[in-house]
Amino acid sequence: MKIQGDFFSCRFIGCVLSLLLILPGTARSNVYVIVYTSGPEKNGHAALAVDKYEIQVREDCNGQEYSDTVRKGELLYYELMPSPSVNMRKHFGRDIEGVYHRLPAASNEKKLDLDHLLNTGTPYKKLIAPDGLIEIPTSAGQDEALIKYLDSLGESAHPFNSRYFNCTDFICQAIGFVSKQSFRAKEFVPFSFSSTPNKLFRKLSAQKKIKVNVLKDAGKAAHSSFLSSRVWPQFKKSIHL
């Protein structure tokens, strides 16, 4: 009888675990926020990657088949860029054409994974590893909803504006959507406030309301304001100080 009891106990535990796996949106998933910091010779950049999934048919402890959402170990990469045909200095603070990237754009393109992000860089910054990388734990359901949301933003063709809707604003909207709370990363950029990659890293890495894991610390570079790291060096250079 003891053996029979153990058998049914194990079967019961197995069924419970199986049911947990069946629940939609419970697969361990992540969103990755990618930051290239601003500096004297670089503008900085912010982007985002989301886990990709596939549906697998499995069998529970009663022999019943079910569909399970499983991470593929691959990522979808999103970013907003200004049109390369536009002179940004002449159009600072003005609406210009935005280029929304969703990569890989086709099944035959090179796959992107976390190791590639950490060590090789993004499709935008080829062969340059990001300065900072922050992971936001999510669920498969959250990721699927975020993908639809980001795709809708891209389809809307919202214009790029270096002052009011730049690459960092795009990522802040994604963070706000997945966390269900307002998220901003604005700092003083003469003569108003704008979102910057450095502020994004500082604010997100210090979050208490949103669970985050810093996979790569951007270090001292992220702690410099846009004014001190980008504007002031350019000003000194222009007047030959």
SULRA-V147827 format. One record per residue. N is the residue number from 0. PHI is phi as a letter, one per 30 degrees, with the letter a starting at -180 (none if undefined). Layout:
BEGIN
[[N;PHI] [N;PHI]]
END
This chain:
BEGIN
[[0;none] [1;d] [2;d] [3;d] [4;d] [5;d] [6;d] [7;d] [8;d] [9;d] [10;d] [11;d] [12;d] [13;d] [14;d] [15;d] [16;d] [17;d] [18;d] [19;d] [20;d] [21;d] [22;e] [23;d] [24;i] [25;c] [26;d] [27;d] [28;b] [29;b] [30;c] [31;c] [32;c] [33;c] [34;b] [35;c] [36;d] [37;d] [38;a] [39;e] [40;c] [41;b] [42;d] [43;i] [44;a] [45;b] [46;b] [47;a] [48;b] [49;b] [50;d] [51;c] [52;b] [53;b] [54;c] [55;c] [56;c] [57;b] [58;b] [59;d] [60;d] [61;c] [62;i] [63;d] [64;d] [65;b] [66;c] [67;b] [68;d] [69;b] [70;d] [71;c] [72;i] [73;b] [74;b] [75;c] [76;c] [77;b] [78;a] [79;c] [80;b] [81;d] [82;e] [83;d] [84;d] [85;c] [86;d] [87;d] [88;d] [89;d] [90;c] [91;d] [92;i] [93;c] [94;d] [95;b] [96;d] [97;c] [98;c] [99;c] [100;c] [101;b] [102;b] [103;d] [104;d] [105;b] [106;d] [107;c] [108;d] [109;d] [110;d] [111;c] [112;b] [113;d] [114;d] [115;d] [116;d] [117;d] [118;c] [119;c] [120;j] [121;c] [122;e] [123;d] [124;c] [125;d] [126;i] [127;b] [128;d] [129;d] [130;d] [131;b] [132;b] [133;b] [134;c] [135;c] [136;d] [137;b] [138;b] [139;d] [140;d] [141;d] [142;d] [143;d] [144;d] [145;d] [146;e] [147;d] [148;d] [149;d] [150;d] [151;d] [152;d] [153;d] [154;d] [155;d] [156;h] [157;e] [158;d] [159;d] [160;b] [161;e] [162;c] [163;c] [164;a] [165;c] [166;e] [167;d] [168;d] [169;e] [170;d] [171;d] [172;d] [173;d] [174;d] [175;d] [176;d] [177;d] [178;c] [179;i] [180;a] [181;d] [182;b] [183;b] [184;b] [185;c] [186;b] [187;d] [188;b] [189;e] [190;b] [191;a] [192;b] [193;b] [194;d] [195;b] [196;d] [197;d] [198;d] [199;e] [200;d] [201;e] [202;d] [203;d] [204;d] [205;c] [206;d] [207;c] [208;d] [209;c] [210;d] [211;b] [212;b] [213;d] [214;d] [215;b] [216;d] [217;d] [218;i] [219;d] [220;e] [221;d] [222;d] [223;d] [224;d] [225;d] [226;d] [227;d] [228;c] [229;b] [230;d] [231;d] [232;d] [233;d] [234;d] [235;d] [236;d] [237;d] [238;c] [239;i] [240;d]]
END
